[in-house]
């Protein structure tokens, strides 16, 4: 890789962080003249908390825009020819930006939506397997966090499996471990509440 390509890769990674940092949950809440999602529920800005604040319709919009963060991050790095390593860094940067946004004092969501967005590009078959798992766990338990934790762990295992099977390059192990690791890290408070029986259940009504 030459210096120019490396510089473009670094720029793409920084751009991915900034795109990931756009707090769509807060922006949508203001457009909908509803409560700031940070003031209720988990205090996060992701789709699950937007649902608590505004209802399902607005949550789907926020979740879709957050998902695009991860998709655009990978596609941008790919479009400039930065290489697989920078595609992975861009995906992780989008997840980090979503959860630790420079625009709102390094708060944000849990990183799930941008992770799914990047996974759609990196390994769409894994997305097809893990999304139903998330829905089944979330709907049966009532805990969005448990669904996210289960699906992210499964996605990591499946991506590593694709690497072992020769369908993905070895560097994608870093994507699998890094992506799942960040999601679990940003869910530490949820994990604690799940263990103590204090986790909030989802409601599909405002």
LOSEVEX-889533 format. One record per residue: residue in three letters; x, y, z of N, C-alpha, C, O in turn; residue number from 1. Coordinates in steps of 0.1 Angstrom, whole numbers, padded with zeros to 4 digits. Layout:
# residues N
<ALA <X Y Z> <X Y Z> <X Y Z> <X Y Z> NUM>;
...
This chain:
# residues 206
<UNK <0008 -0012 0000> <0000 0000 0000> <0009 0012 0000> <0018 0014 0008> 1>;
<UNK <0006 0022 -0009> <0014 0034 -0010> <0009 0044 0000> <-0002 0042 0006> 2>;
<UNK <0017 0055 0002> <0014 0065 0012> <0000 0072 0009> <-0007 0075 0018> 3>;
<UNK <-0002 0074 -0003> <-0015 0081 -0007> <-0027 0073 -0003> <-0037 0078 0002> 4>;
<UNK <-0026 0060 -0006> <-0037 0051 -0003> <-0039 0050 0012> <-0050 0050 0017> 5>;
<UNK <-0028 0049 0019> <-0029 0048 0034> <-0035 0061 0040> <-0043 0060 0049> 6>;
<UNK <-0031 0072 0034> <-0037 0085 0039> <-0052 0085 0036> <-0060 0090 0045> 7>;
<UNK <-0056 0081 0024> <-0070 0080 0021> <-0078 0071 0031> <-0089 0073 0035> 8>;
<UNK <-0071 0060 0034> <-0077 0050 0044> <-0079 0056 0058> <-0089 0054 0064> 9>;
<UNK <-0069 0064 0062> <-0070 0071 0075> <-0082 0081 0074> <-0089 0082 0084> 10>;
<UNK <-0083 0088 0063> <-0093 0098 0062> <-0107 0091 0061> <-0116 0096 0067> 11>;
<UNK <-0108 0080 0055> <-0120 0072 0054> <-0124 0068 0068> <-0136 0068 0072> 12>;
<UNK <-0114 0063 0076> <-0117 0059 0090> <-0122 0070 0099> <-0132 0069 0106> 13>;
<UNK <-0115 0082 0097> <-0120 0094 0105> <-0134 0098 0100> <-0142 0101 0109> 14>;
<UNK <-0136 0098 0087> <-0149 0101 0082> <-0160 0092 0087> <-0171 0096 0090> 15>;
<UNK <-0156 0079 0088> <-0166 0069 0093> <-0170 0072 0107> <-0181 0070 0111> 16>;
<UNK <-0160 0076 0115> <-0163 0079 0129> <-0172 0091 0130> <-0182 0091 0138> 17>;
<UNK <-0170 0102 0122> <-0178 0114 0122> <-0192 0111 0117> <-0202 0116 0123> 18>;
<UNK <-0193 0102 0107> <-0207 0098 0102> <-0214 0090 0113> <-0226 0092 0116> 19>;
<UNK <-0206 0081 0119> <-0212 0073 0130> <-0217 0081 0142> <-0226 0078 0149> 20>;
<UNK <-0210 0093 0144> <-0213 0101 0155> <-0225 0110 0154> <-0230 0116 0163> 21>;
<UNK <-0231 0110 0142> <-0243 0118 0139> <-0254 0113 0148> <-0258 0101 0146> 22>;
<UNK <-0260 0120 0158> <-0270 0115 0167> <-0284 0115 0162> <-0292 0124 0165> 23>;
<UNK <-0287 0106 0153> <-0300 0106 0146> <-0311 0105 0156> <-0322 0111 0153> 24>;
<UNK <-0310 0098 0167> <-0320 0097 0176> <-0324 0110 0182> <-0336 0113 0184> 25>;
<UNK <-0315 0119 0185> <-0318 0132 0190> <-0323 0141 0179> <-0333 0149 0182> 26>;
<UNK <-0318 0141 0167> <-0323 0149 0156> <-0337 0145 0153> <-0345 0154 0151> 27>;
<UNK <-0340 0133 0153> <-0354 0128 0150> <-0363 0133 0161> <-0375 0137 0158> 28>;
<UNK <-0359 0132 0173> <-0367 0136 0185> <-0371 0150 0184> <-0382 0154 0187> 29>;
<UNK <-0361 0159 0179> <-0364 0173 0178> <-0373 0176 0166> <-0382 0184 0167> 30>;
<UNK <-0371 0169 0155> <-0380 0170 0144> <-0395 0166 0147> <-0404 0172 0142> 31>;
<UNK <-0396 0156 0155> <-0409 0151 0159> <-0415 0158 0171> <-0426 0155 0176> 32>;
<UNK <-0408 0168 0176> <-0412 0175 0188> <-0415 0166 0200> <-0424 0168 0207> 33>;
<UNK <-0406 0156 0201> <-0408 0147 0212> <-0397 0148 0222> <-0388 0157 0221> 34>;
<UNK <-0397 0140 0233> <-0387 0141 0243> <-0373 0136 0238> <-0372 0127 0230> 35>;
<UNK <-0363 0142 0243> <-0349 0138 0240> <-0348 0124 0246> <-0350 0122 0258> 36>;
<UNK <-0343 0114 0237> <-0342 0100 0242> <-0332 0099 0254> <-0333 0089 0261> 37>;
<UNK <-0323 0108 0255> <-0314 0107 0266> <-0320 0110 0280> <-0314 0107 0290> 38>;
<UNK <-0333 0115 0280> <-0339 0119 0293> <-0348 0108 0298> <-0354 0109 0309> 39>;
<UNK <-0349 0097 0291> <-0358 0086 0295> <-0351 0072 0293> <-0340 0072 0287> 40>;
<UNK <-0357 0062 0299> <-0352 0048 0297> <-0337 0047 0300> <-0332 0051 0311> 41>;
<UNK <-0329 0042 0291> <-0315 0039 0293> <-0307 0052 0291> <-0295 0052 0294> 42>;
<UNK <-0313 0063 0286> <-0305 0075 0284> <-0297 0075 0271> <-0289 0084 0269> 43>;
<UNK <-0299 0064 0263> <-0291 0063 0251> <-0299 0069 0239> <-0310 0073 0240> 44>;
<UNK <-0292 0070 0227> <-0298 0076 0216> <-0302 0067 0205> <-0307 0071 0194> 45>;
<UNK <-0300 0054 0207> <-0303 0044 0196> <-0318 0041 0195> <-0326 0046 0202> 46>;
<UNK <-0321 0032 0185> <-0335 0029 0182> <-0343 0024 0193> <-0355 0028 0194> 47>;
<UNK <-0338 0015 0202> <-0345 0010 0213> <-0350 0021 0222> <-0362 0021 0226> 48>;
<UNK <-0342 0031 0225> <-0346 0042 0234> <-0355 0052 0226> <-0363 0058 0233> 49>;
<UNK <-0353 0054 0213> <-0362 0062 0206> <-0376 0056 0206> <-0386 0064 0206> 50>;
<UNK <-0377 0043 0206> <-0390 0037 0207> <-0397 0040 0220> <-0409 0043 0220> 51>;
<UNK <-0389 0040 0231> <-0395 0044 0243> <-0399 0058 0243> <-0409 0062 0250> 52>;
<UNK <-0392 0067 0237> <-0395 0081 0237> <-0406 0085 0227> <-0414 0093 0230> 53>;
<UNK <-0406 0079 0215> <-0414 0084 0204> <-0423 0073 0197> <-0432 0077 0190> 54>;
<UNK <-0420 0060 0200> <-0428 0050 0194> <-0421 0043 0182> <-0410 0047 0178> 55>;
<UNK <-0428 0033 0177> <-0421 0024 0167> <-0418 0031 0154> <-0407 0028 0149> 56>;
<UNK <-0427 0039 0149> <-0424 0045 0136> <-0411 0053 0136> <-0403 0052 0127> 57>;
<UNK <-0409 0062 0146> <-0397 0070 0147> <-0385 0061 0150> <-0374 0064 0145> 58>;
<UNK <-0387 0051 0158> <-0376 0042 0161> <-0371 0035 0149> <-0358 0034 0147> 59>;
<UNK <-0380 0031 0140> <-0375 0025 0127> <-0367 0034 0119> <-0358 0030 0112> 60>;
<UNK <-0372 0047 0118> <-0364 0057 0111> <-0350 0059 0116> <-0341 0059 0109> 61>;
<UNK <-0350 0061 0129> <-0337 0063 0136> <-0328 0051 0134> <-0316 0052 0131> 62>;
<UNK <-0334 0039 0136> <-0326 0027 0134> <-0321 0025 0120> <-0309 0021 0118> 63>;
<UNK <-0329 0028 0110> <-0325 0027 0096> <-0313 0037 0093> <-0304 0033 0086> 64>;
<UNK <-0314 0049 0098> <-0303 0059 0096> <-0290 0055 0103> <-0279 0056 0098> 65>;
<UNK <-0292 0049 0115> <-0280 0044 0122> <-0274 0032 0115> <-0262 0031 0115> 66>;
<UNK <-0282 0024 0110> <-0277 0012 0102> <-0269 0017 0090> <-0258 0011 0087> 67>;
<UNK <-0273 0027 0083> <-0266 0032 0072> <-0252 0037 0075> <-0243 0037 0066> 68>;
<UNK <-0250 0041 0087> <-0237 0046 0091> <-0226 0035 0089> <-0216 0038 0083> 69>;
<UNK <-0229 0023 0093> <-0220 0012 0091> <-0218 0008 0076> <-0207 0005 0072> 70>;
<UNK <-0229 0008 0069> <-0229 0004 0055> <-0221 0014 0047> <-0212 0010 0039> 71>;
<UNK <-0223 0027 0049> <-0216 0037 0042> <-0201 0037 0046> <-0192 0040 0037> 72>;
<UNK <-0198 0034 0058> <-0184 0034 0063> <-0176 0024 0055> <-0165 0027 0050> 73>;
<UNK <-0181 0012 0054> <-0174 0001 0046> <-0173 0005 0031> <-0163 0003 0025> 74>;
<UNK <-0185 0009 0026> <-0185 0012 0011> <-0176 0024 0008> <-0170 0023 -0003> 75>;
<UNK <-0175 0033 0016> <-0166 0045 0013> <-0151 0040 0013> <-0144 0043 0004> 76>;
<UNK <-0147 0032 0023> <-0134 0027 0023> <-0131 0018 0011> <-0120 0018 0006> 77>;
<UNK <-0141 0010 0007> <-0140 0001 -0004> <-0139 0010 -0017> <-0131 0006 -0026> 78>;
<UNK <-0147 0020 -0018> <-0147 0028 -0030> <-0134 0035 -0033> <-0130 0037 -0045> 79>;
<UNK <-0127 0039 -0023> <-0114 0046 -0025> <-0102 0036 -0026> <-0091 0040 -0028> 80>;
<UNK <-0106 0023 -0025> <-0095 0013 -0026> <-0085 0012 -0015> <-0074 0009 -0017> 81>;
<UNK <-0090 0015 -0003> <-0081 0015 0009> <-0077 0002 0013> <-0067 0001 0021> 82>;
<UNK <-0084 -0009 0009> <-0080 -0022 0013> <-0089 -0027 0024> <-0096 -0020 0031> 83>;
<UNK <-0089 -0040 0026> <-0097 -0047 0036> <-0095 -0042 0050> <-0104 -0040 0058> 84>;
<UNK <-0082 -0040 0054> <-0079 -0035 0067> <-0086 -0022 0071> <-0091 -0021 0081> 85>;
<UNK <-0086 -0013 0061> <-0092 0000 0064> <-0108 -0001 0063> <-0115 0007 0070> 86>;
<UNK <-0113 -0011 0055> <-0127 -0013 0056> <-0131 -0017 0070> <-0142 -0013 0075> 87>;
<UNK <-0124 -0026 0076> <-0127 -0031 0089> <-0125 -0019 0099> <-0134 -0018 0108> 88>;
<UNK <-0115 -0011 0098> <-0113 0000 0107> <-0124 0010 0106> <-0129 0015 0116> 89>;
<UNK <-0129 0012 0094> <-0140 0022 0091> <-0152 0016 0098> <-0160 0024 0104> 90>;
<UNK <-0155 0004 0096> <-0167 -0002 0103> <-0166 -0001 0118> <-0176 0003 0124> 91>;
<UNK <-0155 -0004 0124> <-0154 -0002 0138> <-0154 0012 0143> <-0160 0015 0153> 92>;
<UNK <-0149 0021 0134> <-0150 0036 0137> <-0164 0041 0137> <-0168 0049 0146> 93>;
<UNK <-0172 0036 0128> <-0186 0040 0128> <-0194 0035 0140> <-0202 0042 0146> 94>;
<UNK <-0191 0023 0145> <-0197 0018 0157> <-0192 0026 0169> <-0200 0030 0178> 95>;
<UNK <-0179 0029 0169> <-0174 0038 0180> <-0180 0051 0180> <-0184 0057 0191> 96>;
<UNK <-0181 0057 0168> <-0187 0071 0167> <-0202 0071 0172> <-0206 0080 0179> 97>;
<UNK <-0209 0061 0168> <-0223 0060 0172> <-0225 0059 0188> <-0234 0065 0193> 98>;
<UNK <-0215 0052 0194> <-0216 0050 0208> <-0209 0061 0217> <-0213 0063 0228> 99>;
<UNK <-0199 0067 0211> <-0191 0077 0218> <-0190 0089 0208> <-0180 0092 0203> 100>;
<UNK <-0202 0096 0207> <-0203 0107 0197> <-0196 0120 0202> <-0199 0124 0213> 101>;
<UNK <-0187 0125 0194> <-0181 0138 0198> <-0190 0149 0198> <-0188 0160 0204> 102>;
<UNK <-0202 0148 0191> <-0212 0158 0190> <-0220 0160 0202> <-0227 0170 0204> 103>;
<UNK <-0221 0150 0210> <-0230 0150 0222> <-0223 0146 0235> <-0228 0139 0243> 104>;
<UNK <-0210 0150 0236> <-0203 0148 0248> <-0199 0133 0250> <-0197 0128 0261> 105>;
<UNK <-0197 0126 0239> <-0192 0112 0239> <-0202 0103 0245> <-0198 0092 0251> 106>;
<UNK <-0215 0106 0243> <-0226 0096 0246> <-0230 0091 0233> <-0224 0093 0222> 107>;
<UNK <-0242 0083 0233> <-0247 0078 0221> <-0255 0065 0223> <-0261 0063 0234> 108>;
<UNK <-0255 0057 0213> <-0262 0044 0214> <-0253 0032 0218> <-0242 0034 0223> 109>;
<UNK <-0257 0020 0215> <-0250 0008 0219> <-0241 0003 0207> <-0233 -0006 0209> 110>;
<UNK <-0243 0008 0195> <-0235 0004 0184> <-0240 -0007 0176> <-0234 -0012 0166> 111>;
<UNK <-0252 -0012 0179> <-0258 -0024 0172> <-0262 -0021 0158> <-0258 -0028 0149> 112>;
<UNK <-0269 -0010 0156> <-0274 -0006 0142> <-0262 -0004 0132> <-0263 -0010 0121> 113>;
<UNK <-0252 0004 0135> <-0241 0005 0126> <-0233 -0008 0124> <-0228 -0011 0113> 114>;
<UNK <-0233 -0016 0134> <-0226 -0029 0133> <-0234 -0038 0123> <-0228 -0045 0114> 115>;
<UNK <-0247 -0038 0124> <-0255 -0045 0114> <-0253 -0040 0100> <-0252 -0047 0090> 116>;
<UNK <-0253 -0026 0099> <-0251 -0020 0086> <-0238 -0024 0079> <-0237 -0027 0067> 117>;
<UNK <-0227 -0025 0087> <-0214 -0030 0082> <-0215 -0045 0078> <-0209 -0049 0068> 118>;
<UNK <-0222 -0053 0086> <-0222 -0067 0084> <-0230 -0070 0071> <-0227 -0080 0065> 119>;
<UNK <-0240 -0062 0068> <-0247 -0064 0055> <-0238 -0064 0043> <-0240 -0071 0034> 120>;
<UNK <-0227 -0056 0044> <-0217 -0055 0033> <-0207 -0066 0034> <-0203 -0072 0024> 121>;
<UNK <-0202 -0068 0046> <-0191 -0077 0048> <-0195 -0092 0047> <-0188 -0099 0040> 122>;
<UNK <-0206 -0095 0053> <-0211 -0109 0053> <-0226 -0110 0054> <-0232 -0112 0064> 123>;
<UNK <-0233 -0107 0042> <-0247 -0106 0043> <-0254 -0119 0047> <-0265 -0118 0054> 124>;
<UNK <-0248 -0131 0045> <-0254 -0143 0049> <-0254 -0144 0064> <-0264 -0149 0070> 125>;
<UNK <-0244 -0138 0071> <-0244 -0138 0086> <-0256 -0129 0091> <-0262 -0132 0101> 126>;
<UNK <-0258 -0118 0084> <-0269 -0109 0087> <-0283 -0117 0087> <-0291 -0115 0095> 127>;
<UNK <-0284 -0125 0076> <-0297 -0132 0074> <-0299 -0142 0086> <-0310 -0145 0089> 128>;
<UNK <-0288 -0147 0091> <-0289 -0157 0102> <-0292 -0150 0116> <-0300 -0154 0124> 129>;
<UNK <-0284 -0139 0118> <-0284 -0133 0131> <-0296 -0124 0134> <-0301 -0122 0145> 130>;
<UNK <-0302 -0117 0124> <-0313 -0108 0126> <-0325 -0116 0131> <-0332 -0111 0141> 131>;
<UNK <-0329 -0128 0126> <-0340 -0135 0132> <-0337 -0140 0146> <-0346 -0140 0154> 132>;
<UNK <-0324 -0143 0149> <-0321 -0146 0163> <-0323 -0135 0172> <-0329 -0136 0183> 133>;
<UNK <-0319 -0123 0168> <-0322 -0111 0176> <-0337 -0109 0179> <-0341 -0107 0190> 134>;
<UNK <-0345 -0110 0168> <-0359 -0108 0169> <-0365 -0118 0179> <-0374 -0115 0187> 135>;
<UNK <-0362 -0131 0177> <-0367 -0142 0185> <-0364 -0139 0200> <-0372 -0140 0209> 136>;
<UNK <-0351 -0136 0203> <-0347 -0134 0217> <-0353 -0122 0223> <-0358 -0122 0234> 137>;
<UNK <-0354 -0111 0215> <-0359 -0099 0220> <-0374 -0100 0223> <-0379 -0096 0233> 138>;
<UNK <-0382 -0106 0213> <-0396 -0107 0215> <-0400 -0117 0225> <-0410 -0115 0233> 139>;
<UNK <-0392 -0128 0227> <-0396 -0138 0237> <-0392 -0134 0251> <-0399 -0137 0260> 140>;
<UNK <-0381 -0126 0252> <-0377 -0122 0265> <-0382 -0108 0269> <-0383 -0105 0281> 141>;
<UNK <-0384 -0100 0259> <-0388 -0086 0262> <-0376 -0077 0263> <-0377 -0065 0266> 142>;
<UNK <-0364 -0082 0262> <-0352 -0074 0264> <-0344 -0072 0251> <-0339 -0082 0245> 143>;
<UNK <-0344 -0060 0246> <-0337 -0057 0234> <-0322 -0059 0236> <-0315 -0064 0227> 144>;
<UNK <-0317 -0056 0248> <-0303 -0058 0251> <-0298 -0073 0250> <-0288 -0076 0245> 145>;
<UNK <-0307 -0082 0255> <-0303 -0096 0254> <-0303 -0101 0240> <-0295 -0109 0236> 146>;
<UNK <-0313 -0096 0232> <-0312 -0099 0218> <-0300 -0094 0211> <-0294 -0102 0203> 147>;
<UNK <-0296 -0082 0214> <-0284 -0076 0208> <-0271 -0084 0212> <-0262 -0087 0204> 148>;
<UNK <-0270 -0087 0225> <-0258 -0095 0230> <-0257 -0108 0223> <-0247 -0113 0219> 149>;
<UNK <-0269 -0115 0223> <-0269 -0129 0217> <-0265 -0128 0202> <-0257 -0136 0198> 150>;
<UNK <-0272 -0119 0195> <-0270 -0118 0180> <-0255 -0114 0177> <-0249 -0119 0168> 151>;
<UNK <-0250 -0105 0185> <-0236 -0100 0182> <-0226 -0111 0184> <-0216 -0112 0177> 152>;
<UNK <-0228 -0118 0195> <-0219 -0129 0198> <-0220 -0140 0187> <-0209 -0145 0182> 153>;
<UNK <-0232 -0143 0183> <-0233 -0153 0172> <-0227 -0148 0159> <-0221 -0156 0152> 154>;
<UNK <-0229 -0135 0156> <-0223 -0129 0144> <-0208 -0131 0144> <-0202 -0134 0134> 155>;
<UNK <-0202 -0128 0155> <-0188 -0129 0157> <-0183 -0143 0154> <-0173 -0145 0147> 156>;
<UNK <-0190 -0153 0160> <-0186 -0167 0158> <-0188 -0171 0143> <-0179 -0178 0138> 157>;
<UNK <-0199 -0167 0137> <-0201 -0170 0123> <-0191 -0164 0114> <-0187 -0170 0104> 158>;
<UNK <-0187 -0152 0116> <-0177 -0145 0108> <-0164 -0153 0109> <-0157 -0155 0099> 159>;
<UNK <-0160 -0156 0121> <-0148 -0164 0123> <-0149 -0177 0116> <-0139 -0182 0110> 160>;
<UNK <-0161 -0183 0116> <-0163 -0196 0109> <-0161 -0194 0094> <-0155 -0203 0088> 161>;
<UNK <-0165 -0183 0089> <-0163 -0181 0074> <-0149 -0179 0071> <-0144 -0183 0060> 162>;
<UNK <-0141 -0173 0081> <-0127 -0172 0079> <-0120 -0185 0079> <-0112 -0188 0070> 163>;
<UNK <-0124 -0194 0088> <-0118 -0207 0089> <-0121 -0215 0077> <-0113 -0223 0072> 164>;
<UNK <-0133 -0213 0072> <-0138 -0221 0060> <-0132 -0215 0047> <-0133 -0221 0036> 165>;
<UNK <-0124 -0204 0048> <-0118 -0198 0036> <-0126 -0189 0028> <-0122 -0185 0017> 166>;
<UNK <-0138 -0185 0033> <-0147 -0176 0026> <-0144 -0161 0028> <-0148 -0153 0020> 167>;
<UNK <-0137 -0159 0039> <-0133 -0145 0042> <-0118 -0145 0046> <-0112 -0155 0050> 168>;
<UNK <-0111 -0134 0043> <-0097 -0133 0046> <-0095 -0133 0062> <-0104 -0129 0069> 169>;
<UNK <-0083 -0138 0066> <-0080 -0139 0081> <-0082 -0126 0088> <-0085 -0126 0100> 170>;
<UNK <-0080 -0114 0081> <-0081 -0101 0088> <-0095 -0099 0093> <-0097 -0091 0102> 171>;
<UNK <-0105 -0106 0088> <-0119 -0104 0093> <-0121 -0110 0107> <-0131 -0107 0113> 172>;
<UNK <-0111 -0117 0112> <-0112 -0121 0126> <-0112 -0109 0135> <-0119 -0108 0145> 173>;
<UNK <-0104 -0099 0131> <-0103 -0086 0138> <-0117 -0079 0138> <-0121 -0073 0148> 174>;
<UNK <-0124 -0080 0127> <-0137 -0074 0126> <-0147 -0081 0135> <-0155 -0075 0142> 175>;
<UNK <-0146 -0094 0135> <-0155 -0102 0143> <-0153 -0099 0158> <-0163 -0097 0165> 176>;
<UNK <-0141 -0100 0162> <-0138 -0098 0176> <-0140 -0084 0180> <-0146 -0081 0191> 177>;
<UNK <-0135 -0074 0172> <-0137 -0060 0175> <-0151 -0056 0175> <-0155 -0048 0184> 178>;
<UNK <-0159 -0060 0165> <-0173 -0056 0165> <-0181 -0061 0177> <-0188 -0054 0184> 179>;
<UNK <-0180 -0074 0179> <-0187 -0080 0190> <-0182 -0075 0203> <-0190 -0072 0212> 180>;
<UNK <-0169 -0073 0204> <-0163 -0068 0217> <-0168 -0054 0220> <-0172 -0051 0232> 181>;
<UNK <-0169 -0045 0210> <-0174 -0031 0212> <-0189 -0032 0217> <-0193 -0024 0226> 182>;
<UNK <-0197 -0040 0210> <-0211 -0041 0214> <-0213 -0046 0228> <-0221 -0040 0236> 183>;
<UNK <-0205 -0056 0232> <-0206 -0061 0246> <-0201 -0050 0256> <-0206 -0049 0267> 184>;
<UNK <-0190 -0043 0252> <-0185 -0033 0261> <-0195 -0022 0263> <-0197 -0017 0274> 185>;
<UNK <-0202 -0018 0252> <-0212 -0007 0254> <-0225 -0012 0260> <-0234 -0004 0263> 186>;
<UNK <-0226 -0025 0263> <-0238 -0031 0270> <-0235 -0035 0284> <-0243 -0042 0290> 187>;
<UNK <-0223 -0031 0289> <-0220 -0035 0303> <-0230 -0032 0313> <-0233 -0040 0322> 188>;
<UNK <-0236 -0020 0312> <-0246 -0016 0322> <-0259 -0025 0320> <-0265 -0028 0330> 189>;
<UNK <-0262 -0028 0308> <-0273 -0037 0305> <-0271 -0051 0311> <-0280 -0057 0317> 190>;
<UNK <-0258 -0056 0309> <-0255 -0069 0314> <-0257 -0069 0329> <-0262 -0079 0335> 191>;
<UNK <-0252 -0059 0336> <-0254 -0058 0350> <-0268 -0058 0355> <-0272 -0065 0364> 192>;
<UNK <-0277 -0051 0347> <-0291 -0051 0351> <-0298 -0064 0347> <-0307 -0068 0355> 193>;
<UNK <-0293 -0071 0337> <-0299 -0084 0333> <-0295 -0094 0345> <-0304 -0102 0348> 194>;
<UNK <-0283 -0093 0350> <-0279 -0102 0360> <-0287 -0100 0373> <-0289 -0109 0381> 195>;
<UNK <-0291 -0087 0376> <-0298 -0084 0388> <-0313 -0083 0387> <-0320 -0080 0396> 196>;
<UNK <-0318 -0086 0374> <-0332 -0086 0372> <-0338 -0072 0371> <-0350 -0070 0373> 197>;
<UNK <-0330 -0062 0369> <-0335 -0048 0368> <-0335 -0042 0354> <-0337 -0030 0352> 198>;
<UNK <-0332 -0050 0344> <-0332 -0045 0330> <-0346 -0041 0326> <-0356 -0047 0330> 199>;
<UNK <-0347 -0030 0318> <-0360 -0025 0313> <-0364 -0034 0301> <-0357 -0037 0292> 200>;
<UNK <-0377 -0037 0301> <-0383 -0045 0290> <-0388 -0035 0279> <-0391 -0023 0282> 201>;
<UNK <-0388 -0040 0267> <-0393 -0032 0256> <-0408 -0030 0256> <-0415 -0039 0260> 202>;
<UNK <-0412 -0018 0251> <-0426 -0016 0248> <-0427 -0010 0234> <-0420 -0002 0230> 203>;
<UNK <-0437 -0016 0227> <-0439 -0011 0213> <-0449 0000 0211> <-0453 0003 0200> 204>;
<UNK <-0453 0005 0223> <-0461 0017 0222> <-0454 0029 0229> <-0447 0027 0238> 205>;
<UNK <-0458 0041 0224> <-0451 0052 0230> <-0455 0054 0245> <-0451 0063 0251> 206>;
